[in-house]
Every structure is written in C-alpha cells, then in structure tokens.
Amino acid sequence: MPQSVAATTLRALGHRNFRLFFAGQVVSVTGTWMESVAQAWLVYRLTGSSVLLGTVTFAAQIPILILSPLGGHLADRFSRRKLLVATQTASMVIALTLAWLTLTGRTQIWELICLAALLGTVNAIDIPTRQSFLVEMVGREDMINAIALNSTMFNLARMAGPAIAGLLVARIGEGWCFFGNGISYIAVISGLLRMRLEPFQPRPATGSAIANIRDGFRYGAETMPIRSILFQLACLSFFGAPVTVLMPIFAGQVFGRGAQGFGFLVASIGLGASTGALLLASRRDVQGLSGWLAGGGIGLPMAVAAFSACRAFPLSCALLFIAGFCMMVQVGASNTLIQSMAAEEYRGRVMSLYSMMFIGVTPLGALTAGFVARHLGAPNTLAAGAGAGLLSMLVFITRLPRFRVEASQLLSVQFAHRD
C-alpha cells in the first residue's frame, strides 16, 4: 500500500520533461526565496524604513497585475519553452546585477526598487507561461498531480530558502545570496533545453495583441466557472494579504517572540501548505475538486479569525498550519479546475488572469491592510479580512450547483478534445 500511494502521489515525475523541470525548480525557487529574504534585510539595513520595505515589495508585484495579460498573449502565440528560457535568463541577469551592486558596495535604494520592478515585469510573462506549460510536460491526465507537486516544491523551498539566507547573510552578507540565486537559474535553463517536446506549431494570428488580450478577458468573464474561481482568488489575495503583511507585528508585539517567533509562524503556514499540496497530489482526477475549493475557502478564514484572537503561541502555530493547509487546498483546486476547463487556445491568457487575481491583487490588499491596521490594530484587521473572505466564499457556495453543472460541461468538452 505505501508504495502504491507513493507512486500515485509522485506519478508526474514519471514524465522525463517534468523531472527536468522539477529538479531545476527545486534549485531555482530556493534561490529565489534566498534573494527575497536577503533583499528585504538589505533594504531594512540601508534605510531602516518599513515604508521602503513595502515599496520594494509593491514594485515587485504590481507589474504582475498590469502586465500579466501580455504574458498570457505571448504564451498562447509562441513556444512556451523558449519564452521560459528567455524569462529565466533575464531573471538571472537581474539577480547577478543585484549581486554585483551589493558586493561592490554600490547599492542604492532607487536601484533596488528599479530592479524589483524589472523582475516583476519579467514575472508577469514568466508566471502565466510556466503555469500553462505544465500540461505540455505531463498531459491532462497527470496535470493535477504536476500542479500539486509544483506547489509542494514551492512551499518546501519557502521554508528552506529563508533559513539558508539567514545563515549566509549573517556570515558573508546579502550579496552572496543574490549571487547564489543568479547561478541557480542555470539549473532551470539547462532542464528546459534538455526537454524532448513535440515540435512547436505556431498558432495563427487572429488579430492584434490588444485584440487577443481583450478576447482572453472576454473568455474569462463569460465562462461562469472560470469567472467564479478568479473572483474567489481575488478575494483570497486581497483579504488574505494581512496574514503575511502583519505577521511580524504578531511575532514582535502580540507574542513578544521576535525574529525567531516570526520564523515559526511563517514555517507553520508553509508546512500546512506543503501538507495540503501533497494531499492534492494523491488525487487522480478533478471530480469533487469544487467541494475541496469550497471547504478550503471556508476553513481558511475561520482559522485566520481564530488566530487573530489567540494569544497562546503554540496554538497560534497550529492555527496557521490549518490556514496554510486550507489555502493550498483552495488555490490548488482552483488552479487545477481552471487549467482543466480552459480551452487550449486560451490557456495562456486564462493563466494570466489567474496570475493577476492570485498574485497581482496582493499588493493592493497589503497596502490596504497596512492602512487599516494603523487605525484598528493588527488583530482586528486580520479578523475583518477573515470575515470578508468568509462572506465571499459563502456567496460562492450558494452558486455551487450551477457551478458544478457548467464546469462538468466544460470538462467534458476539453477531455473529449484530448481523446
């Protein structure tokens, strides 16, 4: 039995192309988290300003909200592998530039903001392309498993990367974290170049880039199940942003645990998310995922609301584990359902909408959370966001019967095309 469970959970790794991709991502995403932590510390060391910390984060994420539709258009028109090689190469150049500036003592805050915005622009193309590329590596039959394993890897890297960065920053400085991230992209680029894929068939141009982007928005807006999931992801990103933004305040002021306590709180979320991703990886099909989406969407705000009122540190870590688990179940189910329902010719543009709602909306929620917390306090802000998130999910549940009917129709069409 254990062997069969393991084989089911790891079945996407049976595809050579996905193994190459996964191995490269393990190295690269760990490096990305190293850079993220080192950059935040560098900004704080240079300026001591929480406002500038938020500004750098905002600069890195807001391009995803604005430019992801362009990335989706490119992913539907050109070879996704070539696009990924280009974006990963660009990311490597940015990381090495940051390393050079830091190691030579030339770093200024405006340069950090500009490089963060430049990386966000690259990610606006990279994220929808990478998400839509999964199906090319494993096919629809193992797509749910590939998405879940990719999420597991991301969350494990989220725990390992900051720990490594903490050691490196303390011993040899931030610059070497940036350098390590830069060379980590070699693993991804190498894996992409070694893949054996079907020859790319250029999709015929049916209009201008603007017309194609507008068509992608129309498809997402008119397809009720996809529209409903995207709306829920936007609510999750906006109302869930306070969890990460205000966590340092909980660690320092509410629990009095400092940086070590902050690490435990963040790790609890990551461990819960990894557990949820592994559970999703054990599934073989999309049947019942709408229930998982709804269950995760209900459990997440309830766990966050309980955390906002809790003052016992161990129990708070347990509640954040539950929150991370529910978040991953909701997001993983959403990603899988969207990719399974989307028509192939719209896949890149639909995943760009996914990127906008899940990642691009986050900085707006973060700015709002910071402003509200100044007046209401961190616990009340977190509780208010949880309440709003719960309300939005209850609205979704009232439409669940219609959602399931229309989603089943879309899934039947897409899997018939595959066969």
Residue pairs with C-beta under 8 A, 6 or more apart in sequence:
5 282
8 145
8 282
8 284
9 145
9 278
9 281
9 282
10 145
10 149
10 281
11 142
11 145
12 18
12 22
12 138
12 142
12 145
12 146
12 149
12 281
13 19
13 22
13 149
14 142
15 137
15 138
15 139
15 142
15 146
16 195
16 196
17 136
17 137
17 138
17 195
17 196
17 197
18 134
18 137
18 138
18 142
18 146
20 191
20 192
20 194
20 195
21 137
21 188
21 191
21 192
21 195
22 149
22 150
22 153
23 187
23 191
24 187
24 188
24 189
24 190
24 191
24 192
25 150
25 153
25 154
25 188
26 153
26 157
26 187
27 184
27 187
27 188
28 88
28 181
28 184
28 185
28 187
28 188
29 153
29 154
29 157
29 161
30 157
30 160
30 161
30 164
30 184
31 95
31 161
31 180
31 181
31 182
31 183
31 184
31 185
32 157
32 161
32 181
32 184
33 157
33 158
33 160
33 161
33 162
33 165
34 161
34 162
34 164
34 165
34 168
34 177
34 180
34 181
35 95
35 98
35 165
35 177
35 178
35 181
36 161
36 162
36 165
37 161
37 162
37 165
37 166
37 169
37 177
38 165
38 168
38 169
38 174
38 177
38 178
39 56
39 98
39 112
39 116
39 174
39 178
40 53
40 56
40 57
41 165
41 169
41 174
42 102
42 107
42 112
42 174
43 49
43 52
43 53
43 56
43 109
43 112
44 53
45 174
46 107
46 109
47 109
52 109
54 366
54 367
54 370
55 113
56 112
56 113
56 116
57 116
57 363
57 366
58 363
58 366
58 367
59 113
59 114
59 116
59 117
59 120
60 116
60 117
60 119
60 120
60 123
61 120
61 359
61 360
61 362
61 363
62 117
62 120
62 360
62 363
63 117
63 120
63 121
63 123
63 124
64 120
64 123
64 124
64 127
64 355
64 356
64 359
64 360
65 356
65 359
65 360
65 361
65 363
65 364
66 124
66 360
67 121
67 124
67 125
68 124
68 127
68 128
68 352
68 353
68 355
68 356
68 360
69 213
69 216
69 217
69 349
69 352
69 353
69 356
70 124
70 125
70 209
70 213
70 352
71 124
71 125
71 126
71 127
71 128
71 129
71 348
71 352
71 355
72 128
72 132
72 213
72 216
72 348
72 349
72 350
72 351
72 352
72 353
72 355
73 209
73 212
73 213
73 216
73 348
73 349
73 352
74 83
74 125
74 129
74 348
75 83
75 125
75 128
75 129
75 132
75 133
75 347
75 348
75 349
75 351
75 352
76 132
76 203
76 212
76 216
76 345
76 346
76 347
76 348
76 349
77 202
77 203
77 205
77 212
77 348
78 200
78 202
79 200
80 129
80 132
80 133
80 136
80 348
81 133
81 136
81 192
81 195
81 197
81 200
82 200
83 125
83 126
83 129
84 126
84 129
84 130
84 133
84 188
84 192
85 189
85 192
85 193
87 122
87 123
87 125
87 126
87 129
88 126
88 185
88 188
88 189
88 192
89 185
89 189
90 122
91 119
91 122
91 123
91 126
91 185
92 182
92 183
92 185
92 186
92 189
93 182
94 115
94 118
94 119
94 122
95 178
95 179
95 181
95 182
95 185
96 178
96 179
96 182
96 183
97 115
98 107
98 112
98 115
98 178
98 182
99 175
99 176
99 178
99 179
99 181
99 182
100 106
101 107
101 111
102 173
102 174
102 175
102 178
103 173
103 175
103 176
103 179
124 355
127 351
127 355
127 359
128 348
128 349
128 351
128 352
128 354
128 355
129 348
129 351
131 335
131 339
131 351
131 354
131 355
132 339
132 347
132 348
132 350
132 351
134 143
134 146
134 147
134 150
134 339
135 143
135 339
135 347
136 197
137 146
137 195
138 145
138 146
139 418
140 340
140 414
140 415
140 418
143 336
143 339
143 340
144 280
144 281
144 283
144 284
144 285
144 286
144 289
144 336
144 340
145 281
145 283
145 284
147 280
147 332
147 335
147 336
147 339
148 277
148 278
148 280
148 281
148 283
148 332
148 336
149 277
149 281
151 273
151 277
151 280
151 328
151 331
151 332
151 335
152 274
152 277
152 278
152 281
155 270
155 271
155 273
155 274
155 277
155 324
155 328
156 270
156 274
158 270
158 273
159 267
159 270
159 271
159 274
162 263
162 266
163 263
165 177
168 176
168 177
168 180
169 177
203 345
206 212
207 215
212 349
213 349
215 349
216 346
216 349
216 350
216 352
216 353
217 349
217 353
219 226
219 343
219 346
219 349
219 350
220 226
220 227
220 230
220 349
220 350
220 353
221 227
223 341
223 410
224 402
224 403
224 406
225 337
225 341
225 403
225 406
225 407
225 410
226 338
226 341
226 342
226 350
226 353
228 396
228 399
228 403
229 293
229 334
229 337
229 338
230 338
230 353
230 354
230 357
231 357
231 392
231 396
232 293
232 297
232 330
232 334
232 392
232 393
232 396
233 331
233 334
233 354
233 357
233 358
233 361
234 357
234 358
234 361
235 388
235 389
235 392
235 393
236 297
236 300
236 327
236 330
236 331
236 358
236 389
237 357
237 358
237 359
237 360
237 361
237 362
237 365
238 361
238 362
238 364
238 365
238 368
239 301
239 365
239 385
239 386
239 388
239 389
239 392
240 300
240 304
240 327
240 365
240 385
240 389
241 362
241 363
241 364
241 365
241 366
241 368
241 369
241 385
242 365
242 366
242 369
242 372
242 373
242 378
242 381
242 382
242 385
243 269
243 304
243 323
243 382
243 385
244 366
245 365
245 366
245 369
245 370
245 373
246 369
246 373
246 378
246 381
246 382
247 262
247 265
247 266
248 262
249 373
249 378
250 265
250 316
250 378
250 379
251 257
251 258
251 259
251 261
251 262
251 265
252 258
252 261
252 262
253 378
254 311
254 378
254 379
255 261
255 311
255 313
255 316
257 264
257 313
261 313
264 313
264 317
265 316
265 317
265 320
268 317
268 318
268 320
268 321
268 324
269 320
269 321
269 323
269 324
269 327
270 324
271 321
271 324
272 320
272 321
272 322
272 323
272 324
272 325
272 326
272 327
272 328
273 324
273 325
273 327
273 328
274 324
274 328
275 321
275 324
275 325
275 328
276 296
276 324
276 325
276 326
276 327
276 328
276 329
276 332
277 328
277 332
279 329
280 292
280 328
280 329
280 332
280 333
280 336
283 289
286 336
286 337
286 340
286 411
289 333
289 336
289 337
290 333
290 337
290 400
290 403
290 404
290 407
292 329
292 330
292 333
293 329
293 330
293 333
293 334
293 337
294 393
294 396
294 397
294 400
295 326
295 329
296 325
296 326
296 327
296 328
296 329
296 330
296 331
296 333
297 326
297 330
297 389
297 393
297 396
298 326
298 390
298 393
298 394
298 397
299 322
299 323
299 325
299 326
299 329
300 323
300 326
300 327
300 330
300 389
301 385
301 386
301 387
301 389
301 390
301 393
302 386
302 390
303 319
303 320
303 322
303 323
303 326
304 319
304 323
304 382
304 383
304 385
304 386
304 389
305 382
305 383
305 386
305 387
305 390
306 319
307 316
307 319
307 320
307 323
307 382
308 379
308 380
308 382
308 383
308 386
309 379
309 383
310 316
310 319
331 358
334 354
335 354
337 407
338 350
338 351
338 354
339 347
339 350
339 351
340 411
340 414
340 415
341 407
341 410
341 411
341 414
342 350
342 351
342 414
343 413
343 414
344 414
344 417
365 385
369 381
369 385
372 381
372 384
373 381
376 384
396 403
